[in-house]
Amino acid sequence: MRLTPRTAPAGAAPGPAPRPGAGRAPAPAGGRLAGVDAVRGLAVLGMFAVHVGPGPEPEGARYLMVAADGRAPSLFTLLAGFSLVLAQRGQDPADRPEGWTERYRPLLIRCALLAALGLWLAALWPGILVILAFFAVYFLAAEPFTRLSTPVLTAVAGASIAAGPLLSFLLGPVFGYGASGRGLVPDATGLTGRDGVSDALLALLLTGAYPLATYFPYVLAGMALARLCDVRERAAALRMAVWGAAAAVAGYGSAWLATHAFGTRERLLAAIAVHHPEALTAADPVREVLRGQYGAVPSTSWDWLLVADAYSQTPLETLGNTGVGCALIGLFLLAARHRTGARLLRPLAVLGAMALSAYVVHALVLAGPAHGVASWSAWAGFSATALAATWAWQRAWAHSPLRRGPLEHALRLAARGRARPL
């Protein structure tokens, strides 16, 4: 059975309503936003790669798995914050809710449904670590930050990239997770009694596979990025591509230098010999330890904060992953501005627009007939089926609110109490 920390939310973030086309299926998110949906669609394929593809190894075609490993959930989370700001920007001020009930009721309903769906899927044991319950916490935590000015939000987002992982590192030992034991996912069967609820909350906030402490910086970074860069402008998309590349080089490059030039790896091997002696026989003891610490690094040496391996959730990995996401958004927005590029991206954009539905269906399949699969053919099958099914769905429901996907529409309908106008 293959249990992997690599799972990602799928389009749970609210987005602006797409505009209808005339005589044919409309673009997934209308014009320039097709690029954002296409990045989310690419993240879905990356999620399939790490869930059902062969293991990530730095050799041959498996470099594709290495590229996806650890970046799919961070990309989804970054896009959640980005889309949250785009949705608010596209909202008519006259339609904005006033009063506590009107403002928070849709948010609370949406988060409650996401959490319930995530807890239920996790209880089915699909062999992946389901992230939807964590996403519910992200959206709740993001609401106060939507009121910050752009300079303040940008400063907070930048600080959180270092502060979040540092908080996880310092607080882990306080709760008994200094050397191991992190990476859990709460499920419905565990919510029995006070201890079960408290353990679930601790996992969601600090010790789980995708805890608020180490993943919320991606949400804040996405929000700040959407504030700073107007997706309608070509220059803004170009800036995102350049900024993202620079951030990725800074994050991953600094970790490489620390590991290969400043003795970080040797000091980590010494710490592993004391706290994780069982990992010394592995081909890569550092990676072996990190595999058991999903969403956090061990709190046994400060040098752990200088690595950038997949799912280490250090400041350097967070910076690098954020840079990759930023660059992809910029590049896809640039491509979507041209007719040929938009046509090439359209299958990914359709999949990205229905990412929540794709995520839930793939988890159900992994909990049943495809449990434990891991091969190139499985990845190809999941990817081709998802691309074809979402394309067919959107063609069939081209002029209906259902075109954004069955679960997406149900979530919006439950939160709003009515379908959004076309």
C-alpha positions as CSV (number, residue, x, y, z in Angstrom):
1,M,0.0,0.0,0.0
2,R,1.4,3.3,-1.0
3,L,0.9,6.1,1.5
4,T,2.1,9.4,0.2
5,P,2.1,12.9,1.7
6,R,1.5,14.3,-1.7
7,T,-2.1,15.4,-2.1
8,A,-3.5,18.8,-2.9
9,P,-6.7,20.6,-2.8
10,A,-8.5,21.0,-6.0
11,G,-10.1,24.3,-6.8
12,A,-11.7,24.8,-3.4
13,A,-11.1,28.6,-3.6
14,P,-14.0,30.7,-4.8
15,G,-13.5,32.4,-8.1
16,P,-15.2,35.0,-10.2
17,A,-18.1,33.8,-12.3
18,P,-17.1,33.0,-15.9
19,R,-18.7,34.9,-18.7
20,P,-20.9,33.0,-21.1
21,G,-19.8,32.6,-24.7
22,A,-22.0,32.7,-27.8
23,G,-22.6,29.5,-29.7
24,R,-19.9,27.4,-28.1
25,A,-18.6,26.4,-24.7
26,P,-17.2,29.5,-22.8
27,A,-13.6,29.8,-21.7
28,P,-13.2,28.2,-18.3
29,A,-12.7,31.5,-16.4
30,G,-13.1,34.0,-19.1
31,G,-10.1,35.5,-21.1
32,R,-7.1,36.3,-19.0
33,L,-8.2,34.1,-16.1
34,A,-7.9,31.0,-18.3
35,G,-4.2,31.2,-17.5
36,V,-4.8,30.9,-13.8
37,D,-7.1,27.9,-14.3
38,A,-4.5,26.3,-16.6
39,V,-1.9,26.5,-13.8
40,R,-4.3,24.8,-11.5
41,G,-4.9,22.1,-14.2
42,L,-1.2,21.6,-14.4
43,A,-1.2,21.2,-10.6
44,V,-3.9,18.5,-10.9
45,L,-1.6,16.5,-13.3
46,G,1.2,17.0,-10.9
47,M,-0.9,15.7,-8.1
48,F,-1.7,12.6,-10.2
49,A,2.0,12.1,-10.9
50,V,2.9,11.9,-7.2
51,H,-0.2,9.9,-6.2
52,V,-0.2,7.2,-8.9
53,G,3.0,7.7,-10.9
54,P,6.4,6.0,-10.3
55,G,8.5,7.2,-7.4
56,P,10.5,10.4,-7.8
57,E,14.1,9.6,-8.6
58,P,16.7,12.0,-10.2
59,E,17.2,9.9,-13.3
60,G,15.7,9.9,-16.8
61,A,12.0,10.5,-17.2
62,R,11.5,10.3,-13.4
63,Y,12.8,13.9,-13.1
64,L,9.2,14.7,-14.0
65,M,8.1,13.1,-10.7
66,V,10.9,15.0,-8.9
67,A,9.6,18.3,-10.4
68,A,6.0,17.5,-9.1
69,D,7.0,16.1,-5.8
70,G,6.2,18.6,-3.0
71,R,5.2,21.4,-5.4
72,A,1.7,20.2,-6.3
73,P,0.1,21.0,-2.8
74,S,2.1,24.2,-2.5
75,L,0.9,25.3,-6.0
76,F,-2.7,24.6,-5.1
77,T,-2.4,26.5,-1.9
78,L,-0.7,29.5,-3.5
79,L,-3.5,29.6,-6.2
80,A,-6.1,29.5,-3.4
81,G,-4.8,32.8,-2.0
82,F,-4.4,34.2,-5.5
83,S,-7.9,33.3,-6.6
84,L,-9.3,34.6,-3.3
85,V,-8.1,38.1,-4.2
86,L,-9.2,37.8,-7.8
87,A,-12.7,36.9,-6.7
88,Q,-12.9,40.0,-4.4
89,R,-11.5,42.2,-7.2
90,G,-14.2,41.0,-9.6
91,Q,-17.0,41.5,-7.2
92,D,-19.3,44.5,-7.7
93,P,-19.0,46.8,-4.6
94,A,-22.8,47.1,-4.6
95,D,-23.1,43.3,-4.2
96,R,-20.7,43.0,-1.3
97,P,-22.4,41.7,1.8
98,E,-22.9,43.9,4.8
99,G,-23.3,42.7,8.4
100,W,-21.7,39.8,10.2
101,T,-24.2,37.2,9.0
102,E,-24.1,38.0,5.4
103,R,-20.3,38.4,5.3
104,Y,-19.3,35.3,7.2
105,R,-22.2,32.8,6.7
106,P,-21.0,31.8,3.1
107,L,-17.4,31.4,4.3
108,L,-18.4,29.3,7.4
109,I,-20.7,27.0,5.3
110,R,-18.0,26.6,2.6
111,C,-15.4,25.7,5.1
112,A,-17.6,23.4,7.1
113,L,-18.5,21.5,3.9
114,L,-14.8,21.3,2.8
115,A,-13.8,20.0,6.3
116,A,-16.6,17.4,6.3
117,L,-15.7,16.2,2.8
118,G,-12.0,16.0,3.7
119,L,-12.7,14.1,7.0
120,W,-14.9,11.7,5.1
121,L,-12.4,11.0,2.3
122,A,-9.6,10.5,4.8
123,A,-11.7,7.9,6.7
124,L,-12.0,5.9,3.4
125,W,-8.2,5.5,3.5
126,P,-7.4,6.2,-0.2
127,G,-3.6,5.9,0.4
128,I,-3.1,9.6,0.2
129,L,-3.1,12.3,2.9
130,V,-6.2,14.3,2.1
131,I,-5.8,18.0,2.4
132,L,-9.4,19.4,2.1
133,A,-9.9,19.7,5.9
134,F,-6.6,21.8,6.0
135,F,-8.0,24.0,3.3
136,A,-11.0,24.8,5.3
137,V,-8.7,26.1,8.0
138,Y,-6.7,28.1,5.5
139,F,-9.8,29.9,4.2
140,L,-11.0,30.7,7.7
141,A,-7.5,32.1,8.6
142,A,-7.3,34.1,5.4
143,E,-10.4,36.2,6.0
144,P,-8.9,38.8,8.4
145,F,-5.9,39.3,6.0
146,T,-8.2,40.3,3.1
147,R,-8.7,43.6,5.0
148,L,-5.1,44.5,5.1
149,S,-3.6,47.1,2.8
150,T,-1.4,45.8,0.0
151,P,1.9,47.0,1.6
152,V,1.0,45.5,4.9
153,L,-0.2,42.2,3.4
154,T,3.0,41.9,1.3
155,A,5.1,42.5,4.4
156,V,3.2,39.9,6.4
157,A,3.4,37.4,3.5
158,G,7.1,37.8,3.3
159,A,7.7,37.5,7.0
160,S,5.4,34.4,7.2
161,I,7.7,32.5,4.8
162,A,10.3,32.4,7.5
163,A,8.0,32.7,10.6
164,G,5.7,29.8,9.8
165,P,8.4,27.1,9.5
166,L,10.3,28.6,12.4
167,L,7.1,28.4,14.6
168,S,6.7,24.8,13.6
169,F,10.3,24.0,14.4
170,L,10.1,25.7,17.9
171,L,6.7,24.4,18.9
172,G,7.1,20.8,17.8
173,P,9.0,19.7,20.9
174,V,6.4,21.5,23.1
175,F,3.8,19.1,22.0
176,G,6.0,16.0,21.9
177,Y,6.9,16.1,18.2
178,G,10.6,17.1,18.3
179,A,12.0,14.2,16.4
180,S,9.1,12.4,14.8
181,G,5.4,11.8,14.8
182,R,4.2,14.6,12.5
183,G,2.3,14.3,9.2
184,L,-1.1,13.0,10.4
185,V,-4.4,13.7,8.7
186,P,-7.5,13.9,10.8
187,D,-10.4,11.8,9.7
188,A,-14.0,11.3,10.7
189,T,-13.4,8.1,12.7
190,G,-10.9,9.8,15.0
191,L,-13.3,12.6,16.1
192,T,-14.5,10.8,19.2
193,G,-14.2,12.4,22.5
194,R,-12.3,15.5,23.6
195,D,-8.9,14.0,23.0
196,G,-9.8,13.1,19.4
197,V,-11.0,16.7,18.7
198,S,-8.0,18.3,20.3
199,D,-5.6,16.0,18.3
200,A,-7.4,16.9,15.1
201,L,-7.1,20.6,15.8
202,L,-3.4,20.2,16.7
203,A,-2.8,18.4,13.4
204,L,-4.6,21.0,11.4
205,L,-2.7,23.9,13.0
206,L,0.8,22.5,13.7
207,T,1.6,18.8,13.4
208,G,-0.4,17.5,10.5
209,A,0.6,16.8,6.9
210,Y,-0.3,20.3,5.7
211,P,-0.5,22.3,8.9
212,L,-1.5,26.0,9.0
213,A,1.9,26.9,10.4
214,T,3.8,25.8,7.3
215,Y,1.3,26.0,4.5
216,F,-0.6,29.3,5.3
217,P,2.4,31.3,4.0
218,Y,1.6,30.1,0.5
219,V,-2.0,31.5,0.9
220,L,-0.6,34.9,2.0
221,A,2.0,34.9,-0.7
222,G,-0.7,34.2,-3.3
223,M,-2.9,37.0,-1.9
224,A,-0.1,39.5,-2.0
225,L,0.9,38.5,-5.5
226,A,-2.6,39.0,-6.8
227,R,-2.7,42.4,-5.1
228,L,0.6,43.5,-6.6
229,C,0.1,42.2,-10.1
230,D,-2.9,43.0,-12.3
231,V,-3.5,39.9,-14.4
232,R,-5.0,42.1,-17.1
233,E,-1.5,43.7,-17.8
234,R,1.1,41.9,-19.9
235,A,3.9,43.7,-17.9
236,A,2.5,42.3,-14.6
237,A,2.6,38.8,-16.0
238,L,6.1,39.3,-17.1
239,R,7.1,40.6,-13.7
240,M,5.6,37.5,-12.1
241,A,7.6,35.2,-14.3
242,V,10.8,37.1,-13.5
243,W,10.1,37.4,-9.8
244,G,9.2,33.8,-9.5
245,A,12.3,32.6,-11.3
246,A,14.4,34.8,-9.0
247,A,12.7,33.5,-5.9
248,A,13.0,29.9,-6.9
249,V,16.8,30.3,-7.6
250,A,17.2,32.1,-4.3
251,G,15.4,29.4,-2.3
252,Y,16.7,26.2,-3.9
253,G,20.1,27.8,-4.6
254,S,20.6,28.8,-1.0
255,A,19.7,25.3,0.2
256,W,22.2,23.8,-2.3
257,L,25.0,26.1,-1.2
258,A,24.3,25.4,2.5
259,T,24.3,21.6,1.9
260,H,27.3,21.4,-0.5
261,A,29.5,24.3,0.5
262,F,28.9,25.1,4.2
263,G,28.7,21.6,5.8
264,T,25.0,21.5,6.5
265,R,24.7,17.9,5.4
266,E,27.5,16.7,7.6
267,R,26.0,18.3,10.6
268,L,22.6,16.8,9.8
269,L,24.1,13.3,9.5
270,A,25.6,13.8,13.0
271,A,22.1,14.8,14.3
272,I,20.5,11.8,12.5
273,A,23.0,9.4,14.1
274,V,21.8,10.6,17.5
275,H,18.0,11.1,17.0
276,H,17.3,8.9,13.9
277,P,19.9,6.1,13.8
278,E,17.5,3.8,11.9
279,A,17.8,6.1,8.9
280,L,21.5,5.8,8.6
281,T,21.2,2.6,6.5
282,A,19.1,4.4,3.9
283,A,20.6,5.5,0.6
284,D,19.9,9.1,1.6
285,P,19.4,9.4,5.4
286,V,18.3,13.1,5.2
287,R,15.5,12.3,2.8
288,E,14.6,9.2,4.7
289,V,14.0,11.3,7.9
290,L,12.0,13.9,6.0
291,R,9.7,11.3,4.6
292,G,8.5,10.6,8.1
293,Q,8.0,14.3,8.9
294,Y,5.4,15.4,6.4
295,G,4.8,19.1,6.7
296,A,7.6,19.9,9.0
297,V,11.3,19.3,9.7
298,P,12.6,17.6,12.9
299,S,13.3,20.0,15.8
300,T,16.6,18.3,16.5
301,S,19.0,20.6,14.7
302,W,18.9,24.2,13.4
303,D,20.5,22.9,10.2
304,W,17.2,21.3,9.2
305,L,15.9,24.8,8.4
306,L,18.5,25.1,5.7
307,V,17.3,22.2,3.5
308,A,14.8,22.5,0.7
309,D,13.8,18.9,0.0
310,A,10.2,18.1,-0.9
311,Y,7.8,18.5,2.0
312,S,10.5,19.7,4.4
313,Q,8.6,23.0,4.7
314,T,11.6,25.1,5.6
315,P,11.8,28.8,4.8
316,L,14.0,27.9,1.8
317,E,11.7,25.3,0.4
318,T,8.7,27.6,0.9
319,L,10.5,30.4,-0.9
320,G,11.5,28.1,-3.8
321,N,8.0,26.6,-4.1
322,T,6.4,30.1,-4.0
323,G,8.8,31.2,-6.8
324,V,7.9,28.2,-9.0
325,G,4.2,29.0,-8.6
326,C,4.7,32.7,-9.2
327,A,6.7,32.0,-12.4
328,L,4.1,29.5,-13.7
329,I,1.3,31.9,-13.2
330,G,3.2,34.6,-15.0
331,L,4.2,32.4,-17.9
332,F,0.7,30.9,-18.3
333,L,-0.9,34.4,-18.2
334,L,1.5,35.5,-21.0
335,A,0.6,32.4,-23.1
336,A,-3.1,32.9,-22.6
337,R,-2.9,36.4,-24.1
338,H,-2.3,34.9,-27.5
339,R,-4.8,32.8,-29.5
340,T,-2.5,29.9,-30.1
341,G,-1.4,29.8,-26.5
342,A,-4.9,30.0,-25.2
343,R,-6.0,27.1,-27.4
344,L,-3.1,25.0,-26.2
345,L,-3.8,25.8,-22.5
346,R,-7.6,25.2,-22.8
347,P,-7.6,21.5,-21.8
348,L,-5.6,22.4,-18.7
349,A,-7.8,25.4,-18.0
350,V,-11.0,23.2,-18.2
351,L,-9.4,20.7,-15.8
352,G,-8.3,23.5,-13.5
353,A,-11.8,25.0,-13.4
354,M,-13.2,21.6,-12.1
355,A,-10.2,20.7,-9.9
356,L,-12.2,20.1,-6.7
357,S,-14.4,17.5,-8.5
358,A,-11.4,15.9,-10.1
359,Y,-9.7,15.7,-6.7
360,V,-12.6,14.0,-5.0
361,V,-13.2,11.6,-7.8
362,H,-9.6,10.6,-8.0
363,A,-9.5,10.0,-4.2
364,L,-12.6,7.8,-4.4
365,V,-11.0,5.8,-7.2
366,L,-7.8,5.4,-5.1
367,A,-9.9,4.3,-2.2
368,G,-11.4,1.6,-4.4
369,P,-10.3,-0.1,-7.6
370,A,-7.0,1.8,-8.0
371,H,-5.8,1.6,-4.4
372,G,-2.0,1.5,-4.3
373,V,-1.3,1.8,-8.0
374,A,2.0,3.4,-8.9
375,S,3.2,3.4,-12.6
376,W,3.5,5.5,-15.7
377,S,0.4,3.9,-17.2
378,A,-1.6,4.7,-14.1
379,W,-0.5,8.3,-14.3
380,A,-1.3,8.5,-18.0
381,G,-4.7,6.9,-17.4
382,F,-5.7,9.2,-14.6
383,S,-4.5,12.3,-16.6
384,A,-6.2,11.4,-19.9
385,T,-9.4,10.4,-18.2
386,A,-9.5,13.6,-16.2
387,L,-8.8,15.8,-19.2
388,A,-11.4,14.1,-21.3
389,A,-14.1,13.9,-18.7
390,T,-13.8,17.6,-17.6
391,W,-13.8,18.7,-21.3
392,A,-16.9,16.6,-22.0
393,W,-18.6,17.9,-18.9
394,Q,-18.0,21.5,-19.7
395,R,-19.2,21.0,-23.3
396,A,-22.4,19.3,-22.0
397,W,-23.2,22.1,-19.5
398,A,-21.7,25.0,-21.5
399,H,-24.5,27.4,-20.6
400,S,-25.3,26.2,-17.1
401,P,-23.8,27.1,-13.7
402,L,-22.8,23.4,-13.6
403,R,-20.1,24.1,-16.2
404,R,-17.6,24.9,-13.4
405,G,-18.1,21.3,-12.1
406,P,-20.6,19.5,-10.0
407,L,-18.9,19.8,-6.6
408,E,-17.9,23.4,-7.4
409,H,-21.5,24.3,-8.1
410,A,-22.8,22.5,-5.1
411,L,-20.4,24.2,-2.8
412,R,-21.2,27.6,-4.2
413,L,-24.9,26.9,-4.1
414,A,-24.8,25.7,-0.5
415,A,-22.8,28.7,0.6
416,R,-24.8,31.3,-1.3
417,G,-28.2,29.7,-1.1
418,R,-28.7,30.2,-4.8
419,A,-26.9,29.8,-8.0
420,R,-24.8,32.8,-9.1
421,P,-26.0,34.6,-12.1
422,L,-24.6,33.7,-15.5
